[in-house]
């Protein structure tokens, strides 16, 4: 795979991981709102199941955040090692 294409794919994955992280954060916010609303309602099923759901989503968010941090670092290192900005300039001159 060509270096610029590999870097573009790596950047795409970083953006997808960021989107996934944001989605998980939104789910946690929604779960929290439901938990708060249920304080007044007092539904036992919600009371029993929501904390477990919240914890699983939170654990997933932690995993995603770790993957994102690690892969973003790898992407930056790849960019620096292969002088991606110079390659992009060369590619732009070809057009």
N, CA, C and O atoms as CSV, one atom per row, in Angstrom:
chain,resi,resn,atom,element,x,y,z
A,1,UNK,N,N,0.846,-1.170,0.000
A,1,UNK,CA,C,0.000,0.000,0.000
A,1,UNK,C,C,0.899,1.243,0.000
A,1,UNK,O,O,1.876,1.327,0.745
A,2,UNK,N,N,0.547,2.178,-0.836
A,2,UNK,CA,C,1.280,3.442,-0.938
A,2,UNK,C,C,1.218,4.201,0.388
A,2,UNK,O,O,0.216,4.127,1.100
A,3,UNK,N,N,2.269,4.919,0.716
A,3,UNK,CA,C,2.403,5.592,2.016
A,3,UNK,C,C,1.273,6.587,2.278
A,3,UNK,O,O,0.712,6.611,3.374
A,4,UNK,N,N,0.934,7.410,1.276
A,4,UNK,CA,C,-0.143,8.385,1.475
A,4,UNK,C,C,-1.499,7.703,1.663
A,4,UNK,O,O,-2.327,8.157,2.453
A,5,UNK,N,N,-1.714,6.619,0.936
A,5,UNK,CA,C,-2.978,5.887,1.093
A,5,UNK,C,C,-3.054,5.250,2.478
A,5,UNK,O,O,-4.109,5.243,3.111
A,6,UNK,N,N,-1.932,4.720,2.936
A,6,UNK,CA,C,-1.905,4.111,4.265
A,6,UNK,C,C,-2.184,5.180,5.325
A,6,UNK,O,O,-2.952,4.947,6.258
A,7,UNK,N,N,-1.560,6.346,5.178
A,7,UNK,CA,C,-1.788,7.424,6.137
A,7,UNK,C,C,-3.243,7.877,6.109
A,7,UNK,O,O,-3.838,8.119,7.159
A,8,UNK,N,N,-3.820,7.994,4.915
A,8,UNK,CA,C,-5.232,8.398,4.794
A,8,UNK,C,C,-6.140,7.390,5.495
A,8,UNK,O,O,-7.102,7.772,6.161
A,9,UNK,N,N,-5.832,6.111,5.345
A,9,UNK,CA,C,-6.633,5.078,6.019
A,9,UNK,C,C,-6.466,5.162,7.536
A,9,UNK,O,O,-7.425,4.985,8.287
A,10,UNK,N,N,-5.250,5.432,7.972
A,10,UNK,CA,C,-5.013,5.575,9.405
A,10,UNK,C,C,-5.790,6.775,9.954
A,10,UNK,O,O,-6.394,6.687,11.023
A,11,UNK,N,N,-5.774,7.893,9.226
A,11,UNK,CA,C,-6.536,9.070,9.651
A,11,UNK,C,C,-8.029,8.772,9.699
A,11,UNK,O,O,-8.733,9.217,10.606
A,12,UNK,N,N,-8.505,8.013,8.711
A,12,UNK,CA,C,-9.919,7.639,8.672
A,12,UNK,C,C,-10.287,6.842,9.922
A,12,UNK,O,O,-11.334,7.080,10.524
A,13,UNK,N,N,-9.445,5.913,10.306
A,13,UNK,CA,C,-9.703,5.099,11.496
A,13,UNK,C,C,-9.705,5.972,12.749
A,13,UNK,O,O,-10.536,5.779,13.636
A,14,UNK,N,N,-8.783,6.928,12.828
A,14,UNK,CA,C,-8.761,7.844,13.978
A,14,UNK,C,C,-10.088,8.592,14.058
A,14,UNK,O,O,-10.669,8.707,15.137
A,15,UNK,N,N,-10.574,9.103,12.924
A,15,UNK,CA,C,-11.845,9.836,12.919
A,15,UNK,C,C,-13.019,8.923,13.292
A,15,UNK,O,O,-13.934,9.346,13.998
A,16,UNK,N,N,-12.992,7.681,12.821
A,16,UNK,CA,C,-14.061,6.745,13.172
A,16,UNK,C,C,-14.042,6.416,14.661
A,16,UNK,O,O,-15.097,6.295,15.285
A,17,UNK,N,N,-12.856,6.272,15.230
A,17,UNK,CA,C,-12.750,6.034,16.669
A,17,UNK,C,C,-13.245,7.249,17.458
A,17,UNK,O,O,-13.889,7.100,18.496
A,18,UNK,N,N,-12.942,8.450,16.961
A,18,UNK,CA,C,-13.447,9.667,17.615
A,18,UNK,C,C,-14.977,9.690,17.575
A,18,UNK,O,O,-15.624,10.009,18.572
A,19,UNK,N,N,-15.548,9.350,16.420
A,19,UNK,CA,C,-17.006,9.290,16.301
A,19,UNK,C,C,-17.597,8.255,17.254
A,19,UNK,O,O,-18.615,8.498,17.902
A,20,UNK,N,N,-16.948,7.110,17.329
A,20,UNK,CA,C,-17.414,6.053,18.221
A,20,UNK,C,C,-17.355,6.509,19.680
A,20,UNK,O,O,-18.271,6.242,20.459
A,21,UNK,N,N,-16.279,7.192,20.038
A,21,UNK,CA,C,-16.140,7.721,21.399
A,21,UNK,C,C,-17.264,8.723,21.696
A,21,UNK,O,O,-17.876,8.676,22.762
A,22,UNK,N,N,-17.527,9.620,20.754
A,22,UNK,CA,C,-18.599,10.602,20.944
A,22,UNK,C,C,-19.963,9.928,21.074
A,22,UNK,O,O,-20.799,10.363,21.867
A,23,UNK,N,N,-20.185,8.878,20.306
A,23,UNK,CA,C,-21.452,8.141,20.388
A,23,UNK,C,C,-21.612,7.487,21.756
A,23,UNK,O,O,-22.698,7.513,22.336
A,24,UNK,N,N,-20.544,6.906,22.266
A,24,UNK,CA,C,-20.603,6.277,23.583
A,24,UNK,C,C,-20.871,7.319,24.667
A,24,UNK,O,O,-21.619,7.060,25.609
A,25,UNK,N,N,-20.261,8.493,24.533
A,25,UNK,CA,C,-20.508,9.563,25.495
A,25,UNK,C,C,-21.967,10.004,25.451
A,25,UNK,O,O,-22.565,10.290,26.488
A,26,UNK,N,N,-22.536,10.057,24.257
A,26,UNK,CA,C,-23.954,10.434,24.124
A,26,UNK,C,C,-24.849,9.377,24.770
A,26,UNK,O,O,-25.850,9.716,25.402
A,27,UNK,N,N,-24.502,8.125,24.619
A,27,UNK,CA,C,-25.285,7.046,25.233
A,27,UNK,C,C,-25.226,7.154,26.756
A,27,UNK,O,O,-26.240,6.983,27.433
A,28,UNK,N,N,-24.055,7.436,27.285
A,28,UNK,CA,C,-23.925,7.596,28.741
A,28,UNK,C,C,-24.791,8.751,29.221
A,28,UNK,O,O,-25.451,8.641,30.255
A,29,UNK,N,N,-24.797,9.850,28.491
A,29,UNK,CA,C,-25.630,10.999,28.855
A,29,UNK,C,C,-27.102,10.616,28.861
A,29,UNK,O,O,-27.835,10.986,29.778
A,30,UNK,N,N,-27.539,9.878,27.848
A,30,UNK,CA,C,-28.942,9.461,27.779
A,30,UNK,C,C,-29.293,8.496,28.903
A,30,UNK,O,O,-30.358,8.604,29.511
A,31,UNK,N,N,-28.403,7.562,29.176
A,31,UNK,CA,C,-28.652,6.633,30.279
A,31,UNK,C,C,-28.761,7.382,31.610
A,31,UNK,O,O,-29.619,7.071,32.436
A,32,UNK,N,N,-27.897,8.358,31.808
A,32,UNK,CA,C,-27.932,9.149,33.033
A,32,UNK,C,C,-29.254,9.887,33.166
A,32,UNK,O,O,-29.837,9.933,34.250
A,33,UNK,N,N,-29.730,10.464,32.065
A,33,UNK,CA,C,-31.018,11.168,32.097
A,33,UNK,C,C,-32.159,10.214,32.461
A,33,UNK,O,O,-33.052,10.567,33.231
A,34,UNK,N,N,-32.120,9.013,31.904
A,34,UNK,CA,C,-33.164,8.029,32.212
A,34,UNK,C,C,-33.078,7.632,33.689
A,34,UNK,O,O,-34.101,7.509,34.364
A,35,UNK,N,N,-31.858,7.433,34.184
A,35,UNK,CA,C,-31.689,7.089,35.596
A,35,UNK,C,C,-32.239,8.189,36.499
A,35,UNK,O,O,-32.904,7.903,37.495
A,36,UNK,N,N,-31.967,9.437,36.157
A,36,UNK,CA,C,-32.470,10.561,36.956
A,36,UNK,C,C,-33.994,10.616,36.891
A,36,UNK,O,O,-34.651,10.795,37.916
A,37,UNK,N,N,-34.564,10.461,35.689
A,37,UNK,CA,C,-36.024,10.473,35.546
A,37,UNK,C,C,-36.662,9.340,36.331
A,37,UNK,O,O,-37.760,9.479,36.870
A,38,UNK,N,N,-35.963,8.225,36.388
A,38,UNK,CA,C,-36.530,7.077,37.088
A,38,UNK,C,C,-36.495,7.240,38.606
A,38,UNK,O,O,-37.174,6.497,39.316
A,39,UNK,N,N,-35.730,8.181,39.111
A,39,UNK,CA,C,-35.735,8.430,40.559
A,39,UNK,C,C,-37.157,8.768,41.015
A,39,UNK,O,O,-37.624,8.280,42.045
A,40,UNK,N,N,-37.835,9.609,40.232
A,40,UNK,CA,C,-39.224,9.957,40.563
A,40,UNK,C,C,-40.183,8.830,40.221
A,40,UNK,O,O,-41.149,8.587,40.944
A,41,UNK,N,N,-39.916,8.139,39.114
A,41,UNK,CA,C,-40.820,7.089,38.659
A,41,UNK,C,C,-40.724,5.842,39.524
A,41,UNK,O,O,-41.744,5.276,39.917
A,42,UNK,N,N,-39.513,5.414,39.820
A,42,UNK,CA,C,-39.304,4.263,40.687
A,42,UNK,C,C,-39.544,2.912,40.032
A,42,UNK,O,O,-39.899,1.954,40.719
A,43,UNK,N,N,-39.359,2.810,38.718
A,43,UNK,CA,C,-39.528,1.522,38.048
A,43,UNK,C,C,-38.372,0.594,38.434
A,43,UNK,O,O,-37.204,0.925,38.234
A,44,UNK,N,N,-38.715,-0.563,38.986
A,44,UNK,CA,C,-37.702,-1.497,39.502
A,44,UNK,C,C,-36.827,-2.082,38.387
A,44,UNK,O,O,-35.620,-2.241,38.569
A,45,UNK,N,N,-37.421,-2.400,37.249
A,45,UNK,CA,C,-36.647,-2.971,36.134
A,45,UNK,C,C,-35.591,-1.963,35.669
A,45,UNK,O,O,-34.428,-2.320,35.479
A,46,UNK,N,N,-35.999,-0.712,35.488
A,46,UNK,CA,C,-35.036,0.328,35.109
A,46,UNK,C,C,-33.984,0.504,36.202
A,46,UNK,O,O,-32.792,0.630,35.920
A,47,UNK,N,N,-34.435,0.511,37.428
A,47,UNK,CA,C,-33.533,0.686,38.561
A,47,UNK,C,C,-32.483,-0.420,38.625
A,47,UNK,O,O,-31.330,-0.175,38.980
A,48,UNK,N,N,-32.892,-1.630,38.280
A,48,UNK,CA,C,-31.969,-2.765,38.326
A,48,UNK,C,C,-31.048,-2.842,37.117
A,48,UNK,O,O,-29.869,-3.165,37.259
A,49,UNK,N,N,-31.571,-2.548,35.928
A,49,UNK,CA,C,-30.811,-2.776,34.696
A,49,UNK,C,C,-29.951,-1.594,34.253
A,49,UNK,O,O,-28.875,-1.792,33.690
A,50,UNK,N,N,-30.412,-0.375,34.499
A,50,UNK,CA,C,-29.687,0.800,33.998
A,50,UNK,C,C,-28.263,0.941,34.551
A,50,UNK,O,O,-27.357,1.272,33.787
A,51,UNK,N,N,-28.034,0.705,35.843
A,51,UNK,CA,C,-26.652,0.839,36.331
A,51,UNK,C,C,-25.677,-0.130,35.636
A,51,UNK,O,O,-24.534,0.229,35.354
A,52,UNK,N,N,-26.139,-1.352,35.367
A,52,UNK,CA,C,-25.284,-2.314,34.665
A,52,UNK,C,C,-25.014,-1.855,33.234
A,52,UNK,O,O,-23.887,-1.948,32.747
A,53,UNK,N,N,-26.053,-1.359,32.567
A,53,UNK,CA,C,-25.881,-0.841,31.213
A,53,UNK,C,C,-24.906,0.328,31.220
A,53,UNK,O,O,-24.008,0.413,30.382
A,54,UNK,N,N,-25.096,1.214,32.165
A,54,UNK,CA,C,-24.231,2.389,32.293
A,54,UNK,C,C,-22.772,1.949,32.452
A,54,UNK,O,O,-21.877,2.501,31.811
A,55,UNK,N,N,-22.546,0.970,33.293
A,55,UNK,CA,C,-21.184,0.490,33.544
A,55,UNK,C,C,-20.567,-0.131,32.302
A,55,UNK,O,O,-19.400,0.118,31.998
A,56,UNK,N,N,-21.343,-0.943,31.576
A,56,UNK,CA,C,-20.824,-1.577,30.351
A,56,UNK,C,C,-20.465,-0.526,29.301
A,56,UNK,O,O,-19.416,-0.611,28.663
A,57,UNK,N,N,-21.332,0.454,29.127
A,57,UNK,CA,C,-21.055,1.518,28.150
A,57,UNK,C,C,-19.833,2.319,28.596
A,57,UNK,O,O,-18.995,2.685,27.772
A,58,UNK,N,N,-19.732,2.588,29.881
A,58,UNK,CA,C,-18.585,3.315,30.413
A,58,UNK,C,C,-17.289,2.530,30.187
A,58,UNK,O,O,-16.263,3.103,29.821
A,59,UNK,N,N,-17.349,1.223,30.409
A,59,UNK,CA,C,-16.180,0.373,30.149
A,59,UNK,C,C,-15.804,0.409,28.670
A,59,UNK,O,O,-14.625,0.488,28.326
A,60,UNK,N,N,-16.815,0.351,27.792
A,60,UNK,CA,C,-16.555,0.440,26.353
A,60,UNK,C,C,-15.919,1.779,25.995
A,60,UNK,O,O,-14.998,1.841,25.182
A,61,UNK,N,N,-16.421,2.849,26.611
A,61,UNK,CA,C,-15.864,4.173,26.356
A,61,UNK,C,C,-14.390,4.223,26.757
A,61,UNK,O,O,-13.568,4.790,26.037
A,62,UNK,N,N,-14.059,3.636,27.895
A,62,UNK,CA,C,-12.665,3.600,28.331
A,62,UNK,C,C,-11.792,2.844,27.328
A,62,UNK,O,O,-10.680,3.270,27.014
A,63,UNK,N,N,-12.307,1.722,26.831
A,63,UNK,CA,C,-11.566,0.929,25.849
A,63,UNK,C,C,-11.376,1.716,24.553
A,63,UNK,O,O,-10.282,1.748,23.990
A,64,UNK,N,N,-12.442,2.342,24.094
A,64,UNK,CA,C,-12.375,3.130,22.860
A,64,UNK,C,C,-11.403,4.297,23.023
A,64,UNK,O,O,-10.605,4.573,22.127
A,65,UNK,N,N,-11.469,4.979,24.160
A,65,UNK,CA,C,-10.564,6.109,24.409
A,65,UNK,C,C,-9.107,5.652,24.393
A,65,UNK,O,O,-8.240,6.348,23.866
A,66,UNK,N,N,-8.843,4.491,24.967
A,66,UNK,CA,C,-7.481,3.939,24.953
A,66,UNK,C,C,-7.024,3.597,23.549
A,66,UNK,O,O,-5.895,3.898,23.163
A,67,UNK,N,N,-7.913,2.961,22.782
A,67,UNK,CA,C,-7.584,2.644,21.395
A,67,UNK,C,C,-7.322,3.908,20.586
A,67,UNK,O,O,-6.373,3.978,19.804
A,68,UNK,N,N,-8.176,4.900,20.788
A,68,UNK,CA,C,-8.030,6.160,20.070
A,68,UNK,C,C,-6.697,6.815,20.394
A,68,UNK,O,O,-5.980,7.242,19.489
A,69,UNK,N,N,-6.365,6.897,21.654
A,69,UNK,CA,C,-5.100,7.517,22.054
A,69,UNK,C,C,-3.914,6.776,21.443
A,69,UNK,O,O,-3.000,7.396,20.899
A,70,UNK,N,N,-3.933,5.461,21.535
A,70,UNK,CA,C,-2.845,4.645,21.004
A,70,UNK,C,C,-2.734,4.776,19.484
A,70,UNK,O,O,-1.644,4.974,18.947
A,71,UNK,N,N,-3.874,4.664,18.799
A,71,UNK,CA,C,-3.823,4.685,17.344
A,71,UNK,C,C,-3.514,6.083,16.812
A,71,UNK,O,O,-2.844,6.214,15.788
A,72,UNK,N,N,-3.989,7.126,17.487
A,72,UNK,CA,C,-3.653,8.495,17.077
A,72,UNK,C,C,-2.147,8.719,17.213
A,72,UNK,O,O,-1.538,9.376,16.369
A,73,UNK,N,N,-1.551,8.179,18.266
A,73,UNK,CA,C,-0.094,8.285,18.443
A,73,UNK,C,C,0.642,7.552,17.327
A,73,UNK,O,O,1.627,8.058,16.789
A,74,UNK,N,N,0.165,6.365,16.982
A,74,UNK,CA,C,0.782,5.611,15.888
A,74,UNK,C,C,0.659,6.367,14.572
A,74,UNK,O,O,1.589,6.387,13.766
A,75,UNK,N,N,-0.495,6.987,14.366
A,75,UNK,CA,C,-0.723,7.750,13.139
A,75,UNK,C,C,0.224,8.946,13.077
A,75,UNK,O,O,0.807,9.223,12.029
A,76,UNK,N,N,0.379,9.653,14.194
A,76,UNK,CA,C,1.305,10.782,14.245
A,76,UNK,C,C,2.744,10.330,14.006
A,76,UNK,O,O,3.491,10.975,13.271
A,77,UNK,N,N,3.120,9.230,14.626
A,77,UNK,CA,C,4.476,8.704,14.446
A,77,UNK,C,C,4.712,8.305,12.997
A,77,UNK,O,O,5.781,8.564,12.445
A,78,UNK,N,N,3.716,7.673,12.379
A,78,UNK,CA,C,3.821,7.288,10.973
A,78,UNK,C,C,3.984,8.532,10.095
A,78,UNK,O,O,4.783,8.545,9.159
A,79,UNK,N,N,3.221,9.563,10.411
A,79,UNK,CA,C,3.294,10.821,9.661
A,79,UNK,C,C,4.685,11.431,9.767
A,79,UNK,O,O,5.261,11.851,8.764
A,80,UNK,N,N,5.219,11.481,10.970
A,80,UNK,CA,C,6.553,12.056,11.179
A,80,UNK,C,C,7.641,11.223,10.520
A,80,UNK,O,O,8.543,11.761,9.878
A,81,UNK,N,N,7.554,9.911,10.681
A,81,UNK,CA,C,8.571,9.015,10.130
A,81,UNK,C,C,8.617,9.097,8.607
A,81,UNK,O,O,9.691,9.030,8.009
A,82,UNK,N,N,7.451,9.242,7.985
A,82,UNK,CA,C,7.375,9.227,6.524
A,82,UNK,C,C,7.242,10.617,5.903
A,82,UNK,O,O,7.027,10.748,4.698
A,83,UNK,N,N,7.372,11.652,6.736
A,83,UNK,CA,C,7.293,13.032,6.269
A,83,UNK,C,C,6.077,13.237,5.362
A,83,UNK,O,O,6.200,13.657,4.211
A,84,UNK,N,N,4.918,12.933,5.905
A,84,UNK,CA,C,3.663,12.962,5.147
A,84,UNK,C,C,3.387,14.334,4.551
A,84,UNK,O,O,2.904,14.428,3.423
A,85,UNK,N,N,3.685,15.396,5.283
A,85,UNK,CA,C,3.405,16.735,4.746
A,85,UNK,C,C,4.191,16.980,3.462
A,85,UNK,O,O,3.658,17.569,2.522
A,86,UNK,N,N,5.440,16.542,3.404
A,86,UNK,CA,C,6.241,16.692,2.184
A,86,UNK,C,C,5.672,15.818,1.055
A,86,UNK,O,O,5.622,16.243,-0.100
A,87,UNK,N,N,5.252,14.618,1.393
A,87,UNK,CA,C,4.660,13.744,0.373
A,87,UNK,C,C,3.381,14.342,-0.188
A,87,UNK,O,O,3.117,14.243,-1.387
A,88,UNK,N,N,2.590,14.960,0.671
A,88,UNK,CA,C,1.348,15.607,0.207
A,88,UNK,C,C,1.670,16.770,-0.707
A,88,UNK,O,O,0.987,16.976,-1.710
A,89,UNK,N,N,2.705,17.537,-0.376
A,89,UNK,CA,C,3.115,18.658,-1.239
A,89,UNK,C,C,3.570,18.146,-2.607
A,89,UNK,O,O,3.204,18.712,-3.638
A,90,UNK,N,N,4.363,17.080,-2.615
A,90,UNK,CA,C,4.822,16.488,-3.883
A,90,UNK,C,C,3.647,16.005,-4.708
A,90,UNK,O,O,3.609,16.188,-5.924
A,91,UNK,N,N,2.689,15.387,-4.037
A,91,UNK,CA,C,1.490,14.872,-4.713
A,91,UNK,C,C,0.686,16.033,-5.309
A,91,UNK,O,O,0.168,15.920,-6.419
A,92,UNK,N,N,0.583,17.121,-4.592
A,92,UNK,CA,C,-0.164,18.286,-5.073
A,92,UNK,C,C,0.517,18.910,-6.294
A,92,UNK,O,O,-0.157,19.427,-7.184
A,93,UNK,N,N,1.831,18.864,-6.335
A,93,UNK,CA,C,2.566,19.426,-7.478
A,93,UNK,C,C,2.358,18.588,-8.743
A,93,UNK,O,O,2.444,19.111,-9.854
A,94,UNK,N,N,2.089,17.309,-8.579
A,94,UNK,CA,C,1.870,16.411,-9.721
A,94,UNK,C,C,0.570,16.716,-10.440
A,94,UNK,O,O,0.436,16.473,-11.640
A,95,UNK,N,N,-0.385,17.250,-9.697
A,95,UNK,CA,C,-1.718,17.475,-10.260
A,95,UNK,C,C,-1.768,18.654,-11.167
A,95,UNK,O,O,-2.825,18.967,-11.716
